[in-house]
Amino acid sequence: MDKQIERIAKWDNMKFFLIFCVVLGHISEMYTENYIWFRKLFLYIYIFHMPAFLFVSGIFSGKTIEKRKYKTIFSYLILYFAVKILRNGIRYIIYGKGSISILSESGIAWYAGALFAYCIITLLLQKADMRWVFICSVILSCFAGYDSQIGDWLILSRIIVYYPFFLAGYMLSGKRRIFIRCRTWVKIFYGLIFTTVTVCVMVYGEKIYWLRPLLTGRNPYEQLEMFSEYGCLLRAVYYIIVFAMVFSIAVLIPEKRIPLITAMGGRTLPVYAFHLSVIDILWGICGLGTVIFTYTTGTLMYACIFATALVIVVITSLPIFDSLLKKMITPRLKTMTDNCK
């Protein structure tokens, strides 16, 4: 297998892992109030899943930004409104409630809107020294949390908090091969980091659950309550840990093609767009959540949740959902992360 195929497979494998975490995280969130284990799982997933996705998006945004492909860039804005309308439409049909705010977004549509903003911002700053832009973006993020007015309006908080991850990926877009065929000691090093963070969260997750507002990217430091004054320092530590986790995942993800998984990893966009609607249907209409938590307990219950998340990923990554999404969006949409050929 040549290096080109391995390179593509690695990023698609990583995207599959991350989109599975997205779906699992959204299901887990519904049970964080009543189950300690789901609180730990939610906290763990939210440490890395969106930063890693944005990092991969940044890696494959190089040509889009440098060649000023406005058609691709503005397709993200179209996707933002499409996901917003779809999500709220389904919720209105099922639950009889749902509202759309053009200038504010707290749901999953933020990701597409943020990608649009990141492309425009990076394009405008293209001639600047990106090392200084990165440093300034981190500093801005560390202090922005003290302003309680920065939140969901224009997705401003998430745009500020997550931009360093996208920008880091963009800066490494020409050097992404450093994550391919890493030396054994590098894999061991990042394996230890990944394992350490995983064990710490699973063991002490309940005690550090108060950090949840810091991980969502949309909350001011005042929600950290007694630790709010240390928000800047906590955000700085957050970046160190999360970047370490993102690099760990990028290094440790298998490079070879994995049957089905690699293919599904190449179709993560429809999963992103449709998975919450499928969850709403399964939980709101079919009552799947009630069935799982009524007839299963312990390990079996957790296994059912994992299996359900996997099935949702498999279903929404089918070509029919990919085609449906393309018909919903004009011009024809092609994601940065899917543009890794």
C-alpha atoms as one frame of an Amber mdcrd trajectory, in Angstrom:
protein
   0.000   0.000   0.000   1.548   3.308  -1.017   2.007   6.262   1.256  -0.719
   8.309  -0.420  -3.367   5.709   0.326  -2.083   5.308   3.871  -2.227   9.053
   4.386  -5.841   9.221   3.253  -6.798   6.188   5.320  -5.243   7.621   8.478
  -7.266  10.845   8.382 -10.475   9.038   7.452  -9.922   6.609  10.335  -9.413
   9.562  12.651 -12.575  11.254  11.412 -14.583   8.091  12.004 -13.336   7.891
  15.587 -14.142  11.553  16.173 -17.619  11.500  14.643 -18.438   8.429  16.734
 -17.366  10.431  19.780 -19.628  13.297  18.648 -22.673  11.024  18.479 -21.806
   9.210  21.711 -21.231  12.524  23.458 -24.643  13.866  22.468 -26.374  10.723
  23.706 -24.369  10.750  26.944 -25.269  14.377  27.592 -28.905  13.411  28.109
 -27.964  11.301  31.146 -25.249  13.360  32.845 -27.620  14.479  35.592 -28.431
  10.964  36.791 -25.397   8.835  35.966 -21.846   9.428  37.186 -20.367   7.276
  34.439 -22.035   9.362  31.729 -20.708  12.526  33.354 -17.197  11.116  33.128
 -17.709   9.968  29.539 -19.142  13.333  28.520 -16.249  15.188  30.131 -13.696
  12.900  28.484 -15.166  13.222  24.985 -15.510  16.985  25.204 -11.833  17.363
  26.054 -10.748  16.504  22.526 -13.464  15.679  19.990 -14.258  19.118  18.507
 -10.714  20.512  18.868  -9.445  17.446  16.993 -12.079  17.807  14.274 -11.184
  21.456  13.786  -7.494  20.565  13.745  -8.095  18.106  10.896 -10.256  20.685
   9.108  -7.412  23.181   9.392  -4.901  20.685   8.024  -6.874  20.300   4.816
  -7.906  23.947   4.470  -4.597  25.057   2.963  -5.564  24.991  -0.713  -9.036
  26.340  -0.021  -7.623  29.411   1.725  -4.511  29.955  -0.371  -6.406  29.630
  -3.664  -9.311  31.671  -2.292 -11.949  29.066  -3.125 -14.907  31.198  -2.079
 -17.393  28.657  -3.421 -16.127  26.120  -0.891 -15.843  28.687   1.887 -19.388
  30.007   1.480 -20.733  26.473   1.255 -20.019  26.284   4.986 -22.340  29.207
   5.566 -25.028  27.411   3.587 -24.422  24.282   5.630 -24.767  26.347   8.814
 -28.287  27.462   7.898 -29.263  24.052   6.490 -28.324  22.248   9.716 -29.988
  24.948  11.815 -33.277  24.665   9.876 -33.201  20.847   9.801 -32.469  20.515
  13.510 -35.125  22.967  14.658 -37.669  21.662  12.135 -37.374  18.109  13.432
 -37.598  19.268  17.048 -40.749  21.252  16.273 -42.376  18.240  14.597 -41.511
  15.866  17.448 -41.667  18.063  20.537 -43.773  20.980  19.331 -40.982  23.421
  20.082 -38.114  24.904  18.194 -36.908  28.366  17.303 -34.381  29.750  14.855
 -32.133  32.693  15.609 -30.099  33.874  12.642 -27.424  35.620  14.694 -27.173
  33.200  17.607 -26.464  29.464  17.760 -26.028  27.103  20.681 -26.603  23.834
  18.791 -24.537  21.760  16.382 -24.796  24.248  13.509 -22.044  26.262  15.212
 -19.391  23.972  13.733 -20.236  24.865  10.126 -20.557  28.538  11.002 -17.198
  28.484  12.770 -15.506  26.847   9.779 -16.822  29.625   7.559 -15.496  32.242
   9.982 -12.122  30.511  10.325 -11.611  30.399   6.559 -12.442  34.093   6.192
 -10.286  35.125   9.170  -7.305  33.029   8.063  -7.643  34.253   4.488  -7.566
  37.879   5.655  -4.538  37.201   7.868  -2.786  35.041   5.291   0.167  37.400
   4.834   0.786  37.756   8.554   3.244  35.646  10.529   0.995  32.779  11.546
   3.105  32.025  14.595   2.191  35.410  16.060  -1.415  35.005  14.960  -1.524
  31.695  16.833  -0.022  33.198  19.987  -2.431  36.140  19.872  -5.410  33.825
  19.297  -4.504  31.803  22.402  -4.065  34.957  24.504  -7.375  36.365  23.246
  -9.141  33.123  24.113  -7.650  33.047  27.606  -8.981  36.509  28.426 -12.245
  36.436  26.416 -13.864  34.196  29.013 -13.961  37.046  31.502 -16.494  38.881
  29.303 -19.910  37.365  29.993 -21.305  39.076  26.880 -19.258  36.813  24.617
 -21.349  33.714  24.089 -23.594  32.183  21.443 -24.195  35.443  19.570 -22.470
  35.081  16.184 -20.959  31.901  17.663 -18.361  34.339  18.977 -17.200  32.397
  22.029 -16.642  29.136  20.176 -14.983  30.918  17.261 -12.487  32.493  19.665
 -11.884  29.433  21.840 -11.481  26.864  19.066  -9.634  28.983  16.477  -6.156
  27.990  17.771  -6.905  24.351  16.904  -8.009  25.175  13.362  -5.068  27.526
  12.911  -2.592  24.929  14.212  -3.923  22.477  11.645  -3.651  25.100   8.899
  -0.072  25.863   9.896   0.768  22.149   9.655  -1.108  21.626   6.381   2.166
  21.373   4.471   3.765  19.158   7.110   0.953  16.715   7.848   3.167  13.795
   6.896   4.861  14.155  10.305   1.957  12.145  11.700   2.620   9.274   9.276
   4.875   6.344  10.201   6.062   7.897  13.421   8.916   6.242  15.259   8.126
   3.754  17.978   9.291   6.019  20.816   7.004   8.804  19.521   4.016   6.466
  19.573   4.936   5.271  23.063   5.261   8.873  24.280   1.880   9.947  22.920
   0.362   6.637  23.968   1.357   7.402  27.549  -0.189  10.881  27.295  -3.427
   9.499  25.879  -3.609   6.752  28.503  -2.800   9.116  31.374  -5.502  11.615
  30.446  -8.028   8.832  29.856  -7.358   7.161  33.215  -7.359  10.467  35.107
 -10.735  11.511  33.680 -12.309   8.099  34.255 -11.038   7.991  37.836 -11.416
  11.634  38.871 -14.066  12.759  36.383 -16.715  13.293  39.038 -14.415  15.548
  41.070 -13.462  17.699  38.077 -16.890  17.790  36.450 -17.112  21.444  37.479
 -14.775  22.061  34.527 -17.576  21.230  32.084 -18.295  24.912  31.206 -14.658
  25.295  30.195 -14.823  22.415  27.697 -17.882  23.436  25.690 -16.250  26.599
  24.382 -19.384  28.718  24.797 -19.461  29.654  28.474 -17.881  32.592  30.333
 -15.617  31.938  33.293 -18.294  33.067  35.723 -19.868  29.627  35.328 -16.784
  28.164  36.991 -18.123  29.851  40.141 -15.458  29.886  42.876 -12.714  29.238
  40.306 -13.851  31.945  37.875 -10.968  34.280  38.692  -8.525  31.574  37.625
 -10.260  31.124  34.268  -7.341  32.473  32.248  -4.899  30.026  33.850  -7.335
  27.130  33.481  -7.808  27.940  29.793  -4.040  27.939  29.261  -3.736  24.522
  30.931  -6.716  23.402  28.841  -4.845  24.218  25.622  -1.767  22.278  26.729
  -3.754  19.165  27.618  -6.055  19.280  24.609  -3.271  19.848  22.076  -1.432
  16.917  23.644  -4.553  14.765  23.229  -5.144  15.905  19.641  -1.548  15.110
  18.665  -1.788  11.781  20.501  -4.857  10.761  18.522  -3.279  11.892  15.237
  -0.158   9.818  15.957  -1.888   6.714  17.315  -4.718   6.348  14.778  -4.009
   3.400  12.425  -2.599   4.329   9.033  -3.935   1.362   7.086  -7.381   1.030
   5.620  -9.892  -0.584   7.958 -12.857  -2.279   6.277 -16.010  -0.115   6.487
 -14.516   2.260   9.065 -12.234   4.078   6.617 -15.058   4.444   4.112 -17.439
   5.809   6.744 -14.713   8.176   7.905 -14.793   9.692   4.442 -18.490  10.551
   4.863 -18.608  12.278   8.240 -20.442  15.376   7.023 -23.888  13.741   6.694
 -23.359  12.154  10.124 -22.734  15.615  11.538 -25.788  17.042   9.787 -28.336
  14.278  10.506 -27.300  12.419  13.666 -29.141  14.635  16.177 -32.320  14.423
  14.121 -32.027  10.625  14.140 -31.476  10.710  17.916 -34.594  12.879  18.314
 -36.627  10.378  16.277 -35.294   7.334  18.142 -35.743   8.887  21.576 -38.736
  11.163  20.998 -40.892   8.944  18.761 -39.598   5.392  19.143 -38.843   5.678
  22.861 -35.507   3.907  22.488 -34.040   5.650  25.525 -36.875   4.443  27.724
 -36.473   0.887  26.455 -32.710   0.849  27.091 -32.904   2.279  30.595 -35.932
   0.205  31.569 -34.775  -3.224  30.456 -30.998  -2.978  30.833 -28.628  -2.049
  33.629 -24.914  -1.742  34.266 -22.538  -2.948  31.581 -25.352  -4.043  29.264
 -26.907  -0.569  29.411 -23.612   1.099  28.527 -23.038  -1.425  25.727 -26.464
  -0.598  24.290 -25.666   3.122  24.289 -22.337   2.512  22.535 -24.020   0.195
  20.024 -26.769   2.732  19.359 -24.210   5.468  18.708 -22.356   3.162  16.317
 -25.531   2.241  14.446 -26.444   5.925  14.059 -23.003   6.612  12.585 -23.322
   3.666  10.197 -26.799   4.701   9.036 -26.148   8.423   8.589 -22.863   7.776
   6.775 -24.645   5.792   4.063 -24.315   7.261   0.547 -28.048   8.064   0.485
 -27.609  10.570   3.332 -24.557  12.009   1.619 -26.575  12.513  -1.569 -29.497
  13.977   0.360 -27.251  16.528   2.029 -25.726  17.549  -1.289 -29.197  18.131
  -2.710 -30.060  20.282   0.284 -27.063  22.493  -0.236 -26.130  24.544  -3.279
 -23.438  24.825  -4.496 -22.310  21.217  -4.231 -20.626  20.892  -0.858 -17.249
  19.318  -0.310 -15.733  19.454   3.146 -12.171  20.384   3.905 -11.710  17.258
   5.926 -13.063  15.134   3.065 -10.685  16.913   0.688  -7.688  14.851   1.754
  -6.837  13.188  -1.525
